[in-house]
Amino acid sequence: MSTELGRLLARRIALTGPISLADFMAEALGHPRLGYYRNALPVGGAGDFTTAPEISQMFGELLGAWLADRWLAMEQPSSARLVELGPGRGTLMADALRATRGVPGFHAAIDLHLVEINEQLRALQGQALAAYNPTWHARLDDVSDGPLLLVANEFFDALPVRQFEKTARGWSERMVGLADDGSLRLALAPGVTPYASALPDAPVGAQAEICEAGLALASAIGERLKHHGGWALIVDYGHDGALGASLQAVRGHRGAGILDRPGETDLSAHVDFAALARATGRPTFGPVGQGDFLRRLGIAERAKALKARASEAQRAAIDAASARLIAPDQMGTLFRVLAVGDDRSAAPVGFGDTPRTKP
């Protein structure tokens, strides 16, 4: 069964020819009227996925402590832009700001900005963060200049990717075309892609992805940090430049076909952290596993403090949430954390002995 957006895309392809997976993904998620992220309430039990801030308050609290520490490391600028990309229900930022109320001068210095295109989520964020007078934007470019403290949790994975397959001729791009019955289908472009020079040598049958939007955003973040100072923290699931096709679809917490019901299905791909780090043009730390990162920030101690005043059932829930965030077989290893900053201030906590990587 098709959707209105699916029919619009089929008409477009019939008129102008196949489109890239990146174009399809951009429309499926961000179409001004019919895109998934324009209309759905994707986060939580009633949505299509659950993010770390919804699992436990500890996640946002520890990230808040990290951001406050970076503000101190920046020599406490009197005005700083606190920015979250894709804030969901506002849970992460609400927990982060609650946990940092005791940091002298921090709340007075920050100016909260939320990058969000979903009006329903903006309303929920407004309720959760009303005390902090947030300003909303559709793009990071719209946030005013100034020292930056940025967090992006599960944001880069939803940016459009191009997908490629190595054939006997060379790297060919996977496109979205039409089957004989008029339905959407995947097929390889007949020739070698112009992106071949950006892809490594690999055997026939190998697959690869490039996220141009993610690299452009990482570059924009790096430019802001270069000219105005600050730090960024990126948390997502991904890898360090591994080949493969990771694009997946989820609807109602269950797997779905990539082309199935566009506009009603979530699409995401694993983040190439090595490529992001290079694109920033700034010193970076990590990526490290989310489990190691949260342990170094003190999640065990925070869990112990919460359990001290909790019921038996609440203590069990705290233990379960902690395990989900840090266990290697849950979110602890697949999810990774990258910090982007400068080469002047002290090294950020959470990254152990990971050396600073210079651009």
Order of alpha helices (4+ residues) and beta strands (2+ residues): alpha-beta-alpha-alpha-alpha-alpha-beta-alpha-alpha-beta-alpha-beta-beta-beta-beta-beta-beta-alpha-beta-beta-beta-beta-beta-alpha-beta-alpha-alpha-alpha-beta
